[in-house]
């Protein structure tokens, strides 16, 4: 089973990924978690390029292609072999991020991005995606405590992130059956309970 988490930076995705992984492992399931971009030696190097504030001159198309290159490598070397080995894979970001960030945020053509995503992922789609919805003004409060460590995307400002959020809303409306939305302002426990309830009600045969 492939489960993905989405949301703008500071929405609480990483916390929920770890909580869900622990919950599944306590029930005897084989679980693997990865963040995007990242997860291998090569993709972590790509991540450092993409998130480094010193690479501001990187074009939007080059940025898109680097994300897709990292995704394809992670898919071929980690995700697919694990899924074939009956492991539940949980990802902190996947293809929806590319449409939201590079499509809506950067303004690149969404249809062209979708075609490239399908090429890079061999059309692999998550069974379910949990989208933690938060506006920029709320996430910036969480990020401000570590302002000196903000990456290239986290410094882009309110206008960019509101466009990204609009992209996520577009995707959630288009694929409401797959993308489950919950407010990232809810408590950690409330969000975790929502996720568990969705999985137990709709994916019990895969758990």
C-alpha positions as CSV (number, residue, x, y, z in Angstrom):
1,X,0.0,0.0,0.0
2,X,1.2,3.5,-0.9
3,X,0.2,6.3,1.4
4,X,1.3,9.9,0.8
5,X,1.1,13.1,2.9
6,X,0.8,16.6,1.4
7,X,0.6,20.2,2.6
8,X,2.6,23.4,2.5
9,X,5.8,23.6,4.7
10,X,5.0,23.7,8.4
11,X,1.6,22.0,8.1
12,X,2.7,19.0,10.2
13,X,3.2,16.3,7.6
14,X,6.4,14.8,9.0
15,X,4.9,14.4,12.5
16,X,1.9,12.5,11.1
17,X,4.1,10.3,8.9
18,X,6.0,9.1,11.9
19,X,2.9,8.6,14.0
20,X,1.2,6.5,11.4
21,X,4.3,4.5,10.8
22,X,4.6,3.7,14.5
23,X,0.9,2.8,14.7
24,X,1.2,0.4,11.8
25,X,4.4,-1.2,13.1
26,X,2.8,-1.8,16.5
27,X,0.3,-3.9,14.6
28,X,3.0,-6.0,13.0
29,X,3.1,-4.3,9.6
30,X,6.2,-3.8,7.5
31,X,6.5,-0.1,7.0
32,X,9.0,2.2,5.2
33,X,8.9,6.0,5.2
34,X,10.6,8.4,2.8
35,X,10.7,12.2,2.3
36,X,10.7,13.8,-1.1
37,X,13.1,14.6,-2.5
38,X,15.4,12.3,-0.7
39,X,15.7,8.7,0.5
40,X,18.8,7.6,-1.3
41,X,22.4,9.0,-1.6
42,X,21.6,10.4,-5.1
43,X,18.3,11.9,-4.2
44,X,19.6,13.5,-1.0
45,X,22.2,15.2,-3.2
46,X,19.4,16.4,-5.5
47,X,17.5,17.6,-2.4
48,X,20.5,19.7,-1.3
49,X,20.6,21.4,-4.7
50,X,16.8,22.1,-4.7
51,X,16.6,23.4,-1.2
52,X,19.8,25.4,-1.0
53,X,19.2,29.1,-0.9
54,X,22.3,29.7,-3.0
55,X,20.7,28.1,-6.0
56,X,18.2,30.9,-6.7
57,X,19.3,31.1,-10.3
58,X,17.9,27.6,-11.0
59,X,15.2,27.9,-13.6
60,X,11.6,26.7,-12.9
61,X,11.8,24.0,-15.5
62,X,15.2,22.8,-14.3
63,X,13.7,22.7,-10.8
64,X,10.8,20.6,-12.0
65,X,13.0,18.1,-13.8
66,X,15.3,17.7,-10.8
67,X,12.3,16.9,-8.6
68,X,11.1,14.3,-11.1
69,X,14.6,12.8,-11.5
70,X,14.7,12.3,-7.7
71,X,11.3,10.8,-7.7
72,X,12.0,8.3,-10.4
73,X,15.2,7.2,-8.7
74,X,13.5,6.7,-5.4
75,X,10.7,4.9,-7.1
76,X,12.9,2.4,-8.9
77,X,15.4,1.7,-6.1
78,X,13.2,1.8,-3.1
79,X,9.4,2.3,-3.5
80,X,8.6,-0.4,-6.1
81,X,10.7,-3.1,-4.6
82,X,9.2,-2.5,-1.1
83,X,5.6,-2.5,-2.5
84,X,6.4,-5.8,-4.2
85,X,7.6,-7.1,-0.8
86,X,4.2,-6.4,0.8
87,X,5.6,-3.3,2.6
88,X,3.4,-0.3,3.4
89,X,5.3,2.8,2.0
90,X,4.5,6.2,3.5
91,X,5.8,9.3,1.6
92,X,6.2,12.8,2.9
93,X,5.3,14.4,-0.5
94,X,4.8,12.8,-3.9
95,X,3.3,13.9,-7.3
96,X,0.7,16.2,-5.9
97,X,3.4,18.4,-4.5
98,X,4.8,18.9,-8.0
99,X,1.5,20.1,-9.4
100,X,0.9,22.4,-6.4
101,X,4.4,23.9,-6.2
102,X,5.7,23.9,-9.8
103,X,2.3,24.1,-11.5
104,X,0.3,26.5,-9.4
105,X,3.2,28.1,-7.4
106,X,5.7,28.5,-10.2
107,X,3.1,28.9,-13.0
108,X,4.3,26.1,-15.2
109,X,1.8,24.3,-17.4
110,X,-0.2,21.8,-15.3
111,X,-1.1,19.4,-18.2
112,X,2.6,19.2,-19.3
113,X,3.6,18.6,-15.7
114,X,1.1,15.8,-15.4
115,X,2.5,14.1,-18.5
116,X,6.0,14.3,-17.1
117,X,4.9,13.0,-13.7
118,X,3.3,9.9,-15.4
119,X,6.5,9.3,-17.3
120,X,8.7,9.6,-14.2
121,X,6.4,7.5,-12.0
122,X,5.3,4.9,-14.5
123,X,1.8,6.2,-13.6
124,X,2.0,4.9,-10.0
125,X,-0.6,6.5,-7.8
126,X,-1.1,6.5,-4.1
127,X,-3.9,4.4,-2.6
128,X,-4.7,7.4,-0.4
129,X,-3.3,10.9,0.2
130,X,-3.7,12.9,3.4
131,X,-3.6,16.7,2.8
132,X,-3.1,18.9,5.8
133,X,-4.5,22.2,4.9
134,X,-3.1,25.4,6.4
135,X,-2.7,29.0,5.3
136,X,0.7,30.6,5.1
137,X,0.1,32.9,8.1
138,X,-0.4,29.9,10.3
139,X,2.5,27.9,9.0
140,X,4.9,30.8,9.2
141,X,4.4,31.0,13.0
142,X,5.7,27.4,13.2
143,X,8.6,28.1,10.8
144,X,9.7,31.4,12.3
145,X,11.3,29.7,15.3
146,X,13.8,28.2,12.9
147,X,14.0,31.2,10.5
148,X,17.8,30.9,10.2
149,X,17.3,27.3,8.8
150,X,14.6,28.1,6.3
151,X,15.2,26.5,2.9
152,X,14.8,28.0,-0.6
153,X,11.1,27.3,-0.8
154,X,10.2,28.3,2.8
155,X,11.4,31.8,2.2
156,X,9.2,32.5,-0.9
157,X,6.5,34.3,1.0
158,X,2.7,34.4,1.3
159,X,1.8,35.0,-2.4
160,X,3.6,31.9,-3.5
161,X,2.2,29.6,-0.8
162,X,-1.3,30.8,-1.3
163,X,-1.0,29.8,-4.9
164,X,0.4,26.4,-3.8
165,X,-2.5,26.0,-1.4
166,X,-5.0,26.8,-4.2
167,X,-3.3,24.1,-6.2
168,X,-3.9,21.6,-3.4
169,X,-7.5,22.6,-3.2
170,X,-7.9,22.1,-6.9
171,X,-6.4,18.6,-6.7
172,X,-8.5,17.7,-3.7
173,X,-11.7,18.7,-5.4
174,X,-10.7,16.8,-8.5
175,X,-9.7,13.6,-6.7
176,X,-11.8,13.8,-3.5
177,X,-12.0,10.0,-3.2
178,X,-8.2,9.7,-3.0
179,X,-7.2,13.0,-1.3
180,X,-8.5,13.3,2.2
181,X,-8.3,16.8,3.6
182,X,-8.1,17.9,7.2
183,X,-7.1,21.2,8.8
184,X,-3.5,21.3,9.9
185,X,-4.6,23.6,12.7
186,X,-6.3,20.7,14.5
187,X,-4.3,19.0,17.3
188,X,-1.8,16.3,16.5
189,X,-4.0,13.7,18.2
190,X,-7.1,14.8,16.2
191,X,-5.3,14.6,12.9
192,X,-3.8,11.2,13.8
193,X,-7.3,9.9,14.8
194,X,-8.8,11.1,11.5
195,X,-6.1,9.3,9.5
196,X,-6.5,6.0,11.4
197,X,-10.3,6.2,11.0
198,X,-10.0,6.8,7.2
199,X,-7.6,3.8,6.9
200,X,-9.7,1.5,9.0
201,X,-13.0,2.3,7.2
202,X,-11.7,2.3,3.6
203,X,-8.5,0.2,3.5
204,X,-8.8,-2.5,6.1
205,X,-8.1,-5.2,3.4
206,X,-4.7,-3.6,2.7
207,X,-3.7,-3.1,6.3
